[in-house]
């Protein structure tokens, strides 16, 4: 893949860390994407101010799974192995999208401090690890990533916020990905209740890491709000309205959300709806 940059900021595009993130985002096969994430070098020049022009459709993704409307992703019984596999497949697809989201925020938004890009590189690596755990568990259950339909809600919000970093931080890690903090304990309990302790243990690993990912989104969102003199709660409400974010409904995992950096005012606004 050729990566064009303008203006250069000390690297040659292809070799700089943000350019490597763009190349990983464009990879289509999941095997190639995981390999590209692993290959991103901590020693690469960051080029924080470079502006990139991708020359491939983003994000790169395999032909399967077929993408359908959320209403068409049917629920299956946890009492069957196929039902548990379908649930794990849905989680794997979320993690695949989460890899792409972390890579996208790295290349798309220039001019941030070095720590910003290194934070999201850590997220991309951990999301890749989560995806691979789920993929391997699916394989143990006789299935593969791509065997079930999936929806594209996470990436659709990334498209809506592609020109606004504050909105991206507010509505992807702090909204859609934070829903995973609420849902994970329920999913873990369903899997454990069906006797699938191996899958339940993977969900526990993901929940522990996702608290850190949402915390990264929270920290940078609040930093940008502070720099612009914006109230985080009021700003969030306006961004959610402007970009059509889904209305969040409980139950909420308040303990995990507090650990991820949501303060009392934000949690009160969340619960008020």
Residue pairs with C-beta under 8 A, 6 or more apart in sequence:
1 23
1 26
1 55
1 56
2 14
2 55
3 13
3 14
3 19
3 22
3 23
3 52
3 54
3 55
4 13
4 52
4 53
4 55
5 11
5 13
5 16
5 19
5 47
5 50
5 51
5 52
5 53
6 50
6 51
6 53
7 49
7 50
7 51
8 47
8 50
9 47
9 48
9 49
9 50
10 16
10 45
10 47
11 19
11 44
11 45
11 46
11 47
11 50
12 19
13 19
13 47
13 50
13 52
14 20
14 23
15 44
15 45
16 44
16 45
16 46
16 47
16 50
17 40
17 41
17 42
17 44
17 45
17 46
17 47
17 106
17 117
17 121
18 46
18 47
18 48
18 50
18 52
18 106
18 107
18 110
18 117
19 47
19 50
19 52
19 107
20 36
20 39
20 40
20 41
20 44
21 40
21 103
21 106
21 107
21 117
21 121
21 124
22 52
22 54
22 103
22 106
22 107
23 36
24 33
24 36
24 37
24 39
24 40
24 103
24 124
25 54
25 58
25 59
25 60
25 100
25 103
25 104
25 107
26 54
26 56
26 57
26 58
26 59
26 60
27 33
27 35
27 36
27 60
28 60
28 61
28 62
29 62
30 62
30 96
30 131
30 135
30 145
32 60
33 60
33 96
33 99
33 128
34 128
34 131
34 132
37 99
37 103
37 124
37 125
37 128
38 125
38 128
40 121
40 124
40 125
42 118
42 121
46 114
46 117
48 110
48 111
48 112
48 113
48 114
48 117
49 110
49 111
50 110
51 110
52 107
52 108
52 110
54 107
58 100
58 104
59 100
59 103
59 104
59 155
61 96
61 100
62 145
62 146
63 146
64 145
64 146
64 147
65 89
65 93
65 145
65 146
65 147
65 148
65 149
65 150
66 149
66 150
67 149
67 150
67 151
67 152
68 149
68 150
68 151
69 151
70 151
70 153
72 149
72 151
73 90
73 148
73 149
73 150
73 151
76 82
76 83
76 86
76 87
77 83
78 84
78 87
78 190
78 191
78 193
78 194
78 196
79 194
81 141
81 142
82 143
84 141
84 191
84 194
84 196
84 199
85 138
85 141
85 142
85 143
85 147
85 148
86 148
87 187
87 190
87 191
88 134
88 137
88 138
88 141
88 199
89 134
89 138
89 143
89 145
89 147
89 148
89 150
90 148
90 150
91 134
91 187
91 203
91 206
92 131
92 134
92 135
92 138
92 145
93 145
93 150
94 154
94 180
95 127
95 130
95 131
95 134
95 206
96 131
96 145
97 152
97 154
97 155
98 123
98 127
98 130
98 131
98 154
98 177
98 213
99 124
99 127
99 128
99 131
100 155
100 158
101 154
101 155
101 158
101 172
101 177
102 120
102 121
102 123
102 124
102 127
103 120
103 124
104 158
105 120
105 165
105 168
106 117
106 120
106 121
106 124
108 162
109 165
109 168
112 165
112 220
116 220
119 216
119 220
120 216
122 216
123 213
123 216
126 209
126 212
126 213
127 213
130 202
130 205
130 206
130 209
131 145
133 202
133 205
133 206
134 202
135 144
135 145
137 198
137 199
137 202
138 144
138 145
138 147
140 198
153 176
154 172
154 176
154 177
157 171
157 172
157 175
157 176
157 243
157 245
158 168
158 172
160 167
160 171
160 243
160 244
161 167
161 168
161 171
161 172
161 243
162 168
164 239
165 224
166 221
166 224
166 225
166 228
166 235
166 239
167 239
167 242
167 243
169 217
169 220
169 221
169 224
170 221
170 235
170 236
170 239
170 240
171 239
171 240
171 243
171 245
172 217
173 213
173 214
173 216
173 217
173 218
173 221
174 214
174 217
174 218
174 221
174 236
175 240
175 245
175 246
175 248
176 246
177 210
177 213
177 214
177 217
178 214
178 217
178 257
178 260
178 262
179 248
180 206
180 207
180 210
181 207
181 210
181 211
181 214
181 253
181 256
181 257
181 260
182 250
182 251
182 252
182 253
182 256
182 257
184 203
184 204
184 206
184 207
184 210
184 253
184 256
185 207
185 253
187 203
188 200
188 203
188 204
188 207
189 200
191 197
191 199
191 200
191 203
192 200
207 256
211 256
211 259
211 260
212 260
214 257
214 260
214 261
215 259
215 260
215 261
218 260
218 261
218 262
219 261
221 232
222 232
222 261
225 231
225 232
225 235
232 266
233 265
233 266
233 269
236 266
236 269
237 269
239 245
247 273
248 270
248 273
249 273
250 271
252 267
252 270
252 271
254 267
257 267
257 270
258 267
262 270
